[in-house]
Amino acid sequence: MRRYYFPIFHNGETQTDDVGEMFSSAEVASRYGARVARDIASDPDCDRDAGTVVIVVDASGAAIARHRVR
């Protein structure tokens, strides 16, 4: 299991994720990041034009996926 982080870029600012989640692979972490983006988009108050992106980052700090909130 490896730790992955899911910072969110929204309105020009980044909300960091200092805790992260444990996943068995980068693929599983990326799917989780996509689900987070879908959950954000499902909020009726979500501004889908704000350019919000959920970024999936591995423990070394490398971005492995980006999921746009639509």
N, CA, C and O of each residue as an XYZ file, in Angstrom:
280
protein
N       0.844     -1.179      0.000
C       0.000      0.000      0.000
C       0.891      1.244      0.000
O       1.906      1.307      0.694
N       0.490      2.206     -0.780
C       1.221      3.471     -0.857
C       0.269      4.625     -0.579
O      -0.937      4.530     -0.808
N       0.839      5.714     -0.081
C       0.033      6.892      0.245
C      -0.023      7.834     -0.960
O       0.987      8.109     -1.607
N      -1.228      8.312     -1.236
C      -1.474      9.270     -2.301
C      -2.217     10.460     -1.711
O      -2.966     10.326     -0.744
N      -1.998     11.611     -2.303
C      -2.591     12.856     -1.822
C      -3.472     13.442     -2.919
O      -3.266     13.181     -4.104
N      -4.465     14.244     -2.501
C      -5.468     14.743     -3.428
C      -5.704     16.245     -3.223
O      -6.786     16.650     -2.799
N      -4.696     17.066     -3.524
C      -4.918     18.507     -3.435
C      -5.939     18.943     -4.478
O      -6.081     18.320     -5.530
N      -6.638     20.012     -4.170
C      -7.676     20.526     -5.063
C      -7.319     21.947     -5.458
O      -7.113     22.809     -4.604
N      -7.248     22.182     -6.762
C      -6.985     23.515     -7.304
C      -8.335     24.129     -7.651
O      -9.098     23.564     -8.434
N      -8.632     25.300     -7.060
C      -9.939     25.932     -7.250
C      -9.787     27.442     -7.200
O      -9.209     27.985     -6.258
N     -10.306     28.118     -8.213
C     -10.256     29.587     -8.281
C      -8.843     30.135     -8.070
O      -8.654     31.130     -7.371
N      -7.875     29.493     -8.665
C      -6.501     29.980     -8.600
C      -5.746     29.644     -7.333
O      -4.596     30.055     -7.178
N      -6.367     28.900     -6.415
C      -5.714     28.526     -5.165
C      -5.718     27.016     -5.006
O      -6.587     26.321     -5.532
N      -4.732     26.524     -4.272
C      -4.652     25.091     -4.029
C      -4.986     24.791     -2.572
O      -4.414     25.368     -1.647
N      -5.919     23.881     -2.400
C      -6.239     23.367     -1.070
C      -5.417     22.089     -0.911
O      -5.652     21.102     -1.608
N      -4.460     22.114      0.001
C      -3.570     20.970      0.142
C      -4.257     19.809      0.850
O      -5.274     19.981      1.522
N      -3.694     18.658      0.687
C      -4.118     17.445      1.381
C      -2.899     16.943      2.127
O      -2.002     16.351      1.526
N      -2.859     17.171      3.421
C      -1.696     16.778      4.219
C      -1.805     15.363      4.773
O      -0.838     14.839      5.327
N      -2.975     14.737      4.629
C      -3.195     13.412      5.208
C      -3.078     12.321      4.161
O      -2.362     11.339      4.356
N      -3.781     12.490      3.047
C      -3.742     11.495      1.982
C      -4.531     10.252      2.322
O      -5.195     10.172      3.356
N      -4.444      9.283      1.429
C      -5.128      7.997      1.553
C      -4.187      6.904      1.072
O      -3.309      7.144      0.244
N      -4.380      5.709      1.598
C      -3.575      4.564      1.187
C      -4.304      3.775      0.102
O      -5.488      3.464      0.227
N      -3.559      3.454     -0.979
C      -4.103      2.658     -2.071
C      -3.065      1.663     -2.539
O      -1.865      1.850     -2.337
N      -3.541      0.608     -3.163
C      -2.642     -0.445     -3.625
C      -1.891     -0.085     -4.899
O      -0.855     -0.677     -5.199
N      -2.412      0.890     -5.656
C      -1.744      1.261     -6.901
C      -2.123      2.679     -7.301
O      -3.083      3.255     -6.790
N      -1.347      3.223     -8.224
C      -1.644      4.556     -8.754
C      -2.968      4.542     -9.513
O      -3.691      5.539     -9.503
N      -3.290      3.454    -10.157
C      -4.550      3.347    -10.893
C      -5.749      3.455     -9.945
O      -6.718      4.153    -10.245
N      -5.685      2.776     -8.819
C      -6.784      2.830     -7.844
C      -6.874      4.241     -7.247
O      -7.971      4.759     -7.040
N      -5.738      4.852     -6.977
C      -5.728      6.220     -6.458
C      -6.312      7.192     -7.476
O      -7.036      8.118     -7.107
N      -6.005      6.989     -8.746
C      -6.540      7.852     -9.787
C      -8.061      7.717     -9.883
O      -8.763      8.713    -10.059
N      -8.564      6.502     -9.767
C     -10.023      6.304     -9.782
C     -10.676      7.007     -8.596
O     -11.757      7.580     -8.728
N     -10.021      6.964     -7.439
C     -10.535      7.667     -6.268
C     -10.561      9.174     -6.533
O     -11.536      9.845     -6.193
N      -9.504      9.706     -7.133
C      -9.455     11.128     -7.475
C     -10.580     11.516     -8.417
O     -11.156     12.595     -8.281
N     -10.902     10.650     -9.371
C     -12.009     10.904    -10.288
C     -13.330     10.929     -9.533
O     -14.211     11.735     -9.832
N     -13.462     10.043     -8.555
C     -14.687     10.024     -7.745
C     -14.820     11.292     -6.918
O     -15.919     11.828     -6.777
N     -13.705     11.779     -6.366
C     -13.735     13.036     -5.611
C     -14.197     14.170     -6.520
O     -15.011     14.998     -6.112
N     -13.686     14.216     -7.745
C     -14.089     15.259     -8.694
C     -15.580     15.159     -9.006
O     -16.262     16.181     -9.082
N     -16.096     13.939     -9.187
C     -17.530     13.762     -9.441
C     -18.362     14.195     -8.237
O     -19.420     14.805     -8.391
N     -17.875     13.875     -7.036
C     -18.593     14.273     -5.825
C     -18.668     15.794     -5.705
O     -19.711     16.342     -5.347
N     -17.571     16.466     -6.003
C     -17.568     17.931     -5.961
C     -18.561     18.482     -6.986
O     -19.320     19.405     -6.692
N     -18.548     17.909     -8.182
C     -19.438     18.381     -9.250
C     -20.906     18.144     -8.914
O     -21.775     18.858     -9.415
N     -21.190     17.162     -8.083
C     -22.582     16.861     -7.738
C     -23.171     17.852     -6.737
O     -24.382     17.867     -6.517
N     -22.327     18.673     -6.137
C     -22.813     19.689     -5.197
C     -23.571     20.746     -5.994
O     -23.015     21.310     -6.936
N     -24.832     21.029     -5.638
C     -25.605     22.013     -6.395
C     -24.984     23.415     -6.391
O     -25.266     24.218     -7.281
N     -24.150     23.711     -5.407
C     -23.500     25.025     -5.341
C     -22.157     25.067     -6.066
O     -21.472     26.090     -6.050
N     -21.786     23.970     -6.694
C     -20.494     23.893     -7.378
C     -20.478     24.818     -8.596
O     -21.393     24.802     -9.418
N     -19.425     25.617     -8.691
C     -19.217     26.475     -9.862
C     -18.364     25.690    -10.853
O     -17.139     25.652    -10.732
N     -19.006     25.071    -11.819
C     -18.299     24.215    -12.771
C     -17.407     24.992    -13.736
O     -16.619     24.398    -14.471
N     -17.530     26.314    -13.732
C     -16.688     27.138    -14.589
C     -15.468     27.681    -13.857
O     -14.722     28.483    -14.419
N     -15.253     27.260    -12.621
C     -14.153     27.787    -11.807
C     -12.815     27.136    -12.141
O     -11.780     27.567    -11.632
N     -12.815     26.107    -12.987
C     -11.572     25.439    -13.333
C     -11.039     24.558    -12.226
O      -9.827     24.386    -12.096
N     -11.934     23.996    -11.426
C     -11.531     23.152    -10.298
C     -10.961     21.840    -10.808
O     -11.520     21.206    -11.702
N      -9.825     21.442    -10.216
C      -9.147     20.208    -10.602
C      -8.715     19.465     -9.354
O      -8.139     20.052     -8.438
N      -8.997     18.161     -9.321
C      -8.480     17.292     -8.267
C      -7.209     16.668     -8.824
O      -7.227     16.021     -9.870
N      -6.107     16.870     -8.112
C      -4.812     16.365     -8.548
C      -4.457     15.156     -7.692
O      -4.605     15.195     -6.470
N      -3.998     14.101     -8.316
C      -3.558     12.908     -7.592
C      -2.035     12.940     -7.560
O      -1.380     12.979     -8.602
N      -1.479     12.924     -6.344
C      -0.037     13.068     -6.150
C       0.463     11.875     -5.360
O      -0.143     11.489     -4.361
N       1.575     11.284     -5.807
C       2.138     10.167     -5.047
C       3.018     10.690     -3.904
O       3.221     11.897     -3.767
N       3.528      9.785     -3.103
C       4.293     10.163     -1.909
C       5.570     10.925     -2.239
O       6.088     11.648     -1.388
N       6.085     10.777     -3.452
C       7.300     11.499     -3.832
C       6.988     12.925     -4.301
O       7.897     13.722     -4.533
N       5.687     13.237     -4.438
C       5.284     14.571     -4.882
C       4.985     14.678     -6.361
O       4.683     15.763     -6.856
N       5.066     13.570     -7.072
C       4.800     13.574     -8.508
C       3.295     13.503     -8.772
O       2.603     12.650     -8.217
N       2.796     14.394     -9.613
C       1.390     14.359    -10.005
C       1.202     13.206    -10.981
O       1.886     13.134    -12.002
N       0.283     12.310    -10.669
C       0.074     11.143    -11.525
C      -1.248     11.212    -12.287
O      -1.452     10.468    -13.246
N      -2.152     12.111    -11.859
C      -3.430     12.268    -12.571
C      -4.048     13.608    -12.196
O      -3.770     14.171    -11.137
N      -4.885     14.095    -13.086
C      -5.650     15.319    -12.858
C      -7.066     15.055    -13.335
O      -7.289     14.536    -14.428
N      -8.024     15.428    -12.481
C      -9.431     15.206    -12.819
C     -10.156     16.540    -12.698
O     -10.281     17.110    -11.614
N     -10.626     17.014    -13.836
C     -11.345     18.290    -13.871
C     -12.778     18.101    -13.361
O     -13.453     17.134    -13.714
N     -13.217     19.027    -12.541
C     -14.590     18.999    -12.042
C     -15.478     19.574    -13.130
O     -15.295     20.722    -13.536
N     -16.440     18.792    -13.608
C     -17.317     19.232    -14.716
C     -18.761     19.061    -14.352
O     -19.641     19.375    -15.154
